[in-house]
Amino acid sequence: MKRGDLILVDACIIIEAHHTGTWTALHKGFALETVETCIVEAQTGKANRINQQILDSDLRKCFQNIYAVTELERAMHAANFDGEMPALDAGELDLWIHALQRNDVWFLCGPDRASMKFGCQAGQKDKLVSLEQALSRLNIGAANLKAHYQERWLSDVKVKFTLGLH
């Protein structure tokens, strides 16, 4: 992953980057994309832990694209899914539904264990990146990130899922 690459981000990444003051560097350093559900969650959903509200119009300007996943896409994903559907929140699920339809080069950044497990099971382990890793590519220090936004956490999660130690 390098500066300017496409990164799909979930609501928690939006929130944490705002909390840590790294949002401007993140959205200016990479081509960020997300789904509509994550935008809503970042501002109003149960995942919202932002101390001050982000203006919708200001947030939307930071993204190269924001996709609206349709009910048909959700139904097709469920019908094509082999096994039990993962326990992902609505934003994470929509982000993965969108990501798995893409044919270009992308990375996905999110701190949720269930989402990362789903990514590994879907054969996308190499596309999973931590917020810390993204910021380090921009030469931004990330000493104040919570553990599940750090590279060590994501690396441990990937190893455990690969070895079946989840």
C-alpha positions as CSV (number, residue, x, y, z in Angstrom):
1,M,0.0,0.0,0.0
2,K,1.3,3.4,-0.9
3,R,0.1,7.1,-0.8
4,G,-2.8,7.6,-3.1
5,D,-4.0,4.0,-3.0
6,L,-7.7,3.2,-2.7
7,I,-8.8,2.4,0.8
8,L,-12.3,1.4,1.8
9,V,-13.1,2.6,5.3
10,D,-15.8,1.8,7.8
11,A,-17.5,4.0,10.3
12,C,-15.1,3.2,13.2
13,I,-12.1,4.3,11.1
14,I,-13.9,7.6,10.3
15,I,-14.6,8.1,14.0
16,E,-11.1,7.1,15.3
17,A,-9.3,9.2,12.7
18,H,-11.4,12.2,13.9
19,H,-10.6,11.4,17.5
20,T,-6.9,11.2,16.9
21,G,-6.7,14.2,14.6
22,T,-5.5,12.2,11.7
23,W,-8.5,12.4,9.5
24,T,-7.3,15.2,7.3
25,A,-4.0,13.5,6.6
26,L,-5.8,10.2,5.9
27,H,-8.3,11.6,3.4
28,K,-5.7,13.7,1.7
29,G,-3.1,10.9,1.5
30,F,-5.3,8.2,0.1
31,A,-8.3,7.8,-2.2
32,L,-10.9,7.0,0.4
33,E,-14.2,5.3,-0.4
34,T,-17.0,4.0,1.7
35,V,-20.7,3.1,1.6
36,E,-23.7,5.2,2.6
37,T,-24.4,3.0,5.6
38,C,-21.0,3.8,7.1
39,I,-21.5,7.5,6.6
40,V,-24.8,7.3,8.5
41,E,-23.2,5.2,11.3
42,A,-20.3,7.6,11.7
43,Q,-22.7,10.4,12.3
44,T,-25.7,9.0,14.0
45,G,-25.4,5.2,14.5
46,K,-24.7,3.3,17.6
47,A,-21.0,3.3,16.6
48,N,-21.0,7.1,16.8
49,R,-18.5,8.1,19.5
50,I,-17.5,11.4,18.0
51,N,-17.5,14.2,20.7
52,Q,-18.6,16.8,18.2
53,Q,-20.8,16.0,15.2
54,I,-19.2,16.0,11.8
55,L,-21.2,18.0,9.2
56,D,-22.5,15.6,6.6
57,S,-21.5,17.8,3.7
58,D,-17.9,18.2,5.1
59,L,-17.5,14.5,5.6
60,R,-18.8,13.6,2.2
61,K,-16.3,15.9,0.5
62,C,-13.5,13.8,1.9
63,F,-14.4,10.7,-0.1
64,Q,-13.6,9.8,-3.7
65,N,-16.9,7.9,-3.8
66,I,-19.7,6.8,-1.5
67,Y,-21.7,3.8,-2.6
68,A,-25.2,3.0,-1.8
69,V,-25.6,-0.8,-1.5
70,T,-29.0,-1.9,-2.7
71,E,-31.4,-4.5,-1.2
72,L,-30.8,-6.5,-4.4
73,E,-27.1,-6.6,-3.8
74,R,-27.6,-7.6,-0.2
75,A,-30.0,-10.4,-1.2
76,M,-27.5,-11.6,-3.9
77,H,-24.7,-11.7,-1.3
78,A,-26.8,-13.7,1.1
79,A,-27.9,-16.1,-1.6
80,N,-24.3,-16.6,-2.8
81,F,-22.8,-16.9,0.7
82,D,-21.6,-20.4,1.6
83,G,-22.4,-21.1,5.2
84,E,-23.7,-18.9,8.0
85,M,-23.8,-15.2,7.4
86,P,-21.2,-13.4,9.6
87,A,-22.3,-11.2,12.5
88,L,-21.3,-7.9,11.0
89,D,-23.0,-4.6,11.6
90,A,-24.9,-3.0,8.7
91,G,-22.1,-0.7,7.6
92,E,-19.4,-3.4,7.7
93,L,-21.7,-5.8,5.8
94,D,-22.4,-3.2,3.1
95,L,-18.7,-2.3,2.9
96,W,-17.8,-6.0,2.3
97,I,-20.7,-6.5,-0.2
98,H,-19.4,-3.5,-2.2
99,A,-15.7,-4.5,-1.8
100,L,-16.3,-8.1,-3.1
101,Q,-17.9,-6.7,-6.3
102,R,-14.8,-4.7,-7.2
103,N,-12.3,-5.7,-9.8
104,D,-9.7,-3.0,-9.1
105,V,-7.0,-2.7,-6.5
106,W,-8.3,-1.8,-3.1
107,F,-7.5,-2.2,0.6
108,L,-10.0,-2.3,3.5
109,C,-9.4,-0.6,6.8
110,G,-11.6,-1.5,9.8
111,P,-11.0,-2.5,13.5
112,D,-13.7,-5.1,13.9
113,R,-12.7,-8.7,14.6
114,A,-15.7,-10.2,12.8
115,S,-15.1,-8.0,9.8
116,M,-11.5,-9.0,9.6
117,K,-12.5,-12.7,10.0
118,F,-14.9,-12.4,7.2
119,G,-12.2,-10.8,5.0
120,C,-9.8,-13.6,5.7
121,Q,-12.5,-16.2,5.0
122,A,-13.3,-14.4,1.7
123,G,-9.7,-14.7,0.6
124,Q,-9.0,-11.0,1.1
125,K,-6.5,-11.2,3.9
126,D,-3.8,-9.4,2.0
127,K,-6.1,-6.4,1.4
128,L,-6.8,-5.8,5.1
129,V,-4.9,-2.9,6.6
130,S,-4.8,-1.2,10.0
131,L,-5.2,2.5,10.5
132,E,-1.7,2.5,12.0
133,Q,-0.3,1.0,8.8
134,A,-2.1,3.6,6.6
135,L,-0.9,6.5,8.7
136,S,2.7,5.1,8.7
137,R,2.7,5.2,4.9
138,L,2.0,8.9,5.3
139,N,4.7,9.4,7.9
140,I,2.1,10.2,10.5
141,G,2.8,9.0,14.0
142,A,0.0,6.9,15.6
143,A,1.1,6.5,19.2
144,N,-2.4,7.3,20.6
145,L,-4.4,4.7,18.6
146,K,-6.4,2.2,20.5
147,A,-5.1,-1.4,20.2
148,H,-7.5,-2.6,17.6
149,Y,-6.4,0.1,15.2
150,Q,-2.8,-1.0,15.4
151,E,-0.9,-3.2,13.0
152,R,0.1,-5.6,15.7
153,W,-3.5,-6.3,16.5
154,L,-4.4,-6.9,12.9
155,S,-1.4,-9.1,12.3
156,D,-2.3,-11.2,15.3
157,V,-5.9,-11.5,14.1
158,K,-4.8,-12.6,10.6
159,V,-2.5,-15.2,12.0
160,K,-5.1,-16.6,14.4
161,F,-7.8,-16.8,11.6
162,T,-5.3,-18.4,9.2
163,L,-4.4,-21.0,11.8
164,G,-8.0,-21.6,12.8
165,L,-7.4,-20.3,16.3
166,H,-10.3,-17.9,16.4
